Amino acid sequence: MLPLKLKEIAFAIGAKTNTEIPDIEITNICTDSRDVKPGSIFVALCGEKFDGHAFVKTAMENGALWAVVQKEGDYGTDKLLFVETTRQAFLDIAGLYRSKFSPKVIAVTGSVGKTTTREMIAAVIKSRYNTLKTENNLNNEVGVPKTILELDRSIEALVLEFGMVNLGEIRELTLPAKPDIAVITCIGTCHIENLGSRENIKKAKFEIVEGLKKGGTLLLNKDNDMMKDICLPDYNVIYYAVEDTSADITAKDIFEHDGETDFTIVCESGEYRAHIPTMGVHNVLNALAGFGAGVAAGIEPQQCALALANFKNTGMRQKVQLCRGITVVEDCYNANPDSMKAALNTLGAQNLPEGAKKIAVLGDMLELGTVAESSHYETGKLAAEKADLLFCYGELSRLIAAGAWVNGMKETAFHFETKEELSEKLRKTAKPGDIIWLKASRGMKFEDIAEAFYEET
């Protein structure tokens, strides 16, 4: 990393100290005592299940020059910067470091699709700029600063994903990041257990604007009912949509084949044919956000459209496998009512050989609070319209099965007490040509079902 003066770090985080701060340079910011190397400052982060203050001594013994702490303690050193919270200090250090560079910064958040959209954006931005992006699920108050701290003089663009659980958390991320372009994919019901209402979720997501540079571009999904009429005169608001043709960026001639999708992007500058190596109209929507972010970053529209073909899904997000002639879609990373709807609509749209079945394997959606029961029941009703067979596992998923039963799926929707029973039934039922779509919240670990299905019997 680019060296920072210890004194400017102390000033940026509003630190107090019991000794004079020397005129030295810091060349590494670490939050894990095992990652200490010459030139390090150790930040003692606190979490629900850990407390970095327990490792301050070890960090100093491993060679850390100074430590940032929020608690008094016997650390065996006076080389300590005391702050109100180390969480905020870490964000402030990242903000200081970010100020040393001038990359194009694109930030994305939303209830659904933010990781896929992040990867769509990165695929487009990489076609012109040397790009650094959020990896895996490093989208919180620890992961975002760590990503920012990876900047160097060679990086021309930075693509960040912002996640949140409560109000105020996206504000904490956007202020140090200072994006030039921001994307909000959807205002749904994810985390409604904490936030209480979709209005509060909207408020939390729109905190991203607080760090957006004046005159910056804000890309919004006009198909989402909570984002249709946003008035922000200080920003360049661009709408994208699949259903609402009044949006600035839309799509037409959508054609799915072999787990991939071709479509035409329509915008003010013209029409551009595009291809993405994944399926579903919801992913076309994500691709439109990637296209719009690329154009806002100064890339030619045609180049943006072509670059979408380089998109790659991450983790267990619509990972398509072929097993014994059966297509298996591992969509097990997470689930909420909006993503369940998208998955079922995509499953329902698949063109299969005559006699082949569309099999939905669904589990609990977590963290839905008071809307949990109704959301599962409605998911079941939709599954009855989109799938030929429905297998469910989980306590809440009993309501998915119930919703399917009342909508005409009494003989073809099943609930299982164990994953083993479900997997065995799936192996006996699925035939070549069928498609199986697995979808549940991450905590349900539906990859266990996929692995059991793949086992030879």
N, C-alpha and C positions, 0 to 999 in steps of 0.2 A: 504493500500500500504506500501511497504518498506520505512522507513523514509529516507529523503534526507536532507542534510545540506543546509540551505539557502545560505551559501557562495558558495557551489559547484553549486547550481542552477544559482546563479548570474554569476559565471565564465562561465558556459556552454552556457549561452545565451548572453554573452558579455554585461552585464547590467552596466549602470551607476546609481549612486545614490547620493542624497544630504545629506545623513547621514551614519554613520557607520553601517555596516551590522553585526548584532549580531550572536553569535554562537548558533543558534537554529535549531531545526529539523522541517521539513515540512512533514506532514503525509497525505496531501490531496491536489490535484491540481484541481481547479474547474474553470469553465468558465461561470457558472450561479450563481448569487448572492444568489439564493434560496437554492443552494446546499452547502453553506458554513457550515463547522463544525469545531470543535477545531483542530488546527494544519494546517489550510488551507492557501494556497496562491491563490489569485484570478488573473486570466489572462483575461485582458480586450480585447477580440477578436473583430475585426471589420469586418462587412460584408456589402453586398449591402443594406440590409434592417434593420441592427441593428448596434449598437455601444456599446460595453461593457463598454466603459469609462463612460457612463451615470449611471452605476451601481456600480462604484468603492466605492462611499460613503456608499451605502447600504451594499455592501460586507464587508466593514470594520466594519460597525455598527453591522453586523451579526456575527462578530468574526474572520474575516480573519486576519492573522498575517501581511501579506504584499500583495502588488498587483504589477502586471507586466503591464506597460502601455507604449504606444508609443506617447502619447500627453501630453503636459503640461495642467494643469487644477487645479481648486480649489477642491481638493479631501478631504480636511479636515484632511490630514495626510501626514507625510513625509516618511512613510514606503513604498516607491515606488522604483521599479526597472524599469529604463527607457531603452527601447530597440528601435531598428530601426523599427521593425514590431512585433506585438504580435503574429501574425500568425506563423512566423518563430521561435519565442521564444517558443511557445507551442510545435512545432515539436522538437526543441532542448532539451526541458525538457524531452520529450518522449524518445529521443535518449540517454540522460543521464541515464534515468531509465532503458531502455533496456539493457544498458551496465552492469547492475548489475546482469543480469541473463544469462543463457546459454541454453534456449530451442531450439529445432529444429524449425526454422522459415520457413514457406512456404508462398510465396506471389504469387497472381494470378492477372493478368490483361488481357484485350482484348476488342475488339469492341463488341463481342457477346459472351454470355455464361459464363461470369466470375462469376456471383453469383451462377449459377447452378454448375459450376466446383468447386467453393469454397466449396459448400456443399458436392459434391462428394469426394473431398480431405478430408474434415473434417470427413466424415463417415469412410474413410479408416484409417486415422491417429488415430482416437479415439479407433480403435480396439486394439491399443497397448499403446498409450500414453494418459496421462491426458492432455486434449486439450482445449485451449482457441481459439475462432475464432471471426472474424468480424460478428456482428449481423445486421440483416436488411440491410439498405443501408448506414451504417457508413463506407464508403470507401473513404472519402476525408480527407482534411487537418485538420479537427476537429475529425472525427470519428476514423481515424487510431491512432492518439495519445491517444485518450480516451481508445481504446482497449489495446494498449501497456501498459498503466498505470494501467490496471487491472491485470498485471502479479503478481504472487507471487511464493514462493519457491515450491509450489506443481505443478505448470504448467510445463509440459515436452515438449509441442509442441504448436506453435502459428500459426494459419492459418489466413492470412490477404488478403483482397481484396483491390486492388488499382483502383480507378476510376479517371478520368481526363476529363477536358474540353479543356485545352490549353497545349501547350508545357511547360515543366518544372515542371508540377505538380506531375507526378509520381516520378521524381527525388527527390522532396521534401519528398515523402513518403518512398521511398526505402532506403534513406541514414540513417535515424534513425532506421528503422526496421532491416537492415542488414540480409536479408534472406539467408538461406542456399540453398534453392530450389526456383526457380521462374518458373512460367507458363505463357505463352502468348497464349491465346485461338484462336485469330483471328485478322487479320488486315482488317477492313471493312470500312464502310463509316460513321459510327456514329461520330458525332461532326465535320464532314467535313466542316460544315458552318463556324466553328471557325478556323480550321487548313488548309483549302484550298485544300488539296490533300491527297491521301492515303499514299504517301511517307512521308508527315509530320505526319500522324497518326502513321505510322510505327516507325518513329523517336521518337515520344512521348511514344509509348508503350515500346520500347526497352530501355528507360531510366531506366527500372526496373533493368537492368544489372549493373547499376552504384553502387547499394548497395549490389549486390550479392557478397558473399565471393568468393575470388579467388579459383578456383577448384570446386565451387558449381555447382549444376545441373540446367540446363535451359531446360525445356520441351517446345517444339514447335510443333504446328499443321502443319504437312507436307501437308495436303490437302489444306491449304491456299496458294494462289499463291504468297503472299508476304513473305513467310517464308520458301521457299523450299531449299535455298542454303545459309545458314547462316554460316559464318566462325568466330568462337570466340575461339581461341586456349587456352585462360585462363580458359575456363569453359567446363564442361561436358555436351555437347549438345545432348539431346535425342529427337528424333522425334516420334510422334504418329500420326496415321492416320487410316481412314476407307477405303478410296479409293486408296491411294498410298501404295501398299503392300511392297514397299522398306523401309518403316519406321521401326524404332526399335520396336515399339509396334503397333500392328494392331488388327483387329477384323474380325471374320468370323462367318458363321452360325447364322446370326442375325434373330431372330424370335420374332415378336410382337404379343401380345395377351392380350385382356382385359385391354388395357392401360398400359401394362408392357412389358418389353423386356428381352429376353434371348440371350446370344451370347457367343462366345469363344474368349478369349484374347490370342493373339499369340505374343511371345517375345523370346528372346534368350534362356531363361531358360526353356521354355516349353509352353504348352497350358493349359489354365485355364478357366473353364466354369464360367460365371458370370450372375447375374440377377440384373436389376434395376427396381424399381417400377414407371417407367415413360416410355413414348414412343418417338420414333424418332431416326433416325440414328445420328442426331446431338447430342443427349444425350448419345449415345454410344461413340461418340468422346469425350465428356466431361468426361465420365467414364474412358476412357483410360488415360486421364490426371490424374485423381484421382488415378488410379492404378499405373501409373509411379511415381507420387509423393510419394506414400506409399513405393514403392520399394526403391526409392532414400533415403527415411528416415530410411531404415533398417528393414522394415517389410517384412516377407516372402511373395513371390508372391501369393501363394494359399490363404493366409490370406487376402491379399489385394483384391483379386477377390471376395471372400466371403463377405467381409465387405461392398462392394458396394450395397448390398441388403438393407443396413440400411439407404441409402440415403433418404432424405425427401425434397420435393420441398418447396420453401418459397413463401409467398405472393400470387400473382396472376400469377405465372409462371406455366402454364400447369396444373392448378388445375382442376381436372376432377370431374364433378357432374353428377348424374343421375336424370333427372326430367321428370316424366310422360313417362318413357320408352325411353327418348331421352338423348343421351350422350352430355354433354356440356363441352367444354374445355375452361376454363377462362385463356387465355394467354394475359392478359390485362396490365401487368406491364410496358412493354415498347415494342418498335418496331423500326426496321431499315430494310433496304433492305435484309440484310443477315438473320436476324431472321424471317422476313416474308417468305423468300424462304424456310427456314427450316420448318416453320409451315405448309406451303402449301404442301411441299413434304411429310411431315408426314401425313397430312390429306389425300392426294392422295393415300397413301400406305395402308390406313385402309381397312380391309375386312369387309364389311357390309352385312346384310341379303339382299336377293333379293328384289329389289324395294326400298331399303332405300337410302337416299340421303346424300351426303357430302355437308354441307352448310358452306361456308366461310363468316364470318361477319367481314369486314375489315374497318379500319379507317386511318386517316392521320398518316404519319411518320414525326416527327418534326425534326428540326435542320439539315436539309440536304442541305441547301444553294442552290448552282447552279445546283445540281443534283436532286433536289426535284421532278421536273415534270417528268423527264425521269424515275426515280426510281419508282414512282407511276404507270406510264404507263406500265413499264415492269412487275411490280407486278400483274397488271391486266391480262396481257397476260399469265403469269404463272397460275394465278387462273383459267383461262378458261381451262387449261389442267388438273388441279388437283381437281376442285370442280364441283358439279352438279348445285349448286345455289350460287350466290354471292350477298350479301347485303352490301352496302357501306354507310358510313356517314362521312361527313367532306368535306371541300372545296377541298383539294388536292385529296381526294378519288374519286372525279369526274373523275380523270384521271385513277384511278384503273378500274372503270367501263368502261371507254372508251377503255382501253387496252384489257379488256375482250370482249367487243363488236366486235372489229376488229379480234379477234381470235376465232370467232364462237359462242360467248355467248350472242348474241343480244337479245334473248328471255328469258334468265335466269339470267342476271346480272342487278341489280337495284341500283340506288342511291336514298337516302332518305334525305329530308330536315331537319328532326328532328329525335332524338333518339326514341321518342314516336311512330312515324310512323313506324320506322324500327322494334321496339319491337312488335308492334301490328301485322305487317305482319309476323314476325317470329313465333309468337304464332299460327297464323292461318295456317301457311305453314308446320311447322315441325311436323313429325309424329313419333310414336314409331319405334325405330330401326335406326333413323337418327342420325348423329353426327353434332354438331354445333361447329365451332371453331372461337372464338372471338379474334381479334388481332389488336392492335393499340398502338400508343405512349401513355405514361401514362397521358399526358395532355388531352387526349380525353375522359378519364373517362368512358371506355367501361364497367366497372362494373355496371354502371347504366342500360345498356341494359340487362345484365345477371339478375340483380335483377328484372327488369320489366318482363322478360321472366318467371322467377320462380313464379311470382304471379299467384294465381289461378284466373281463369276468369269464 
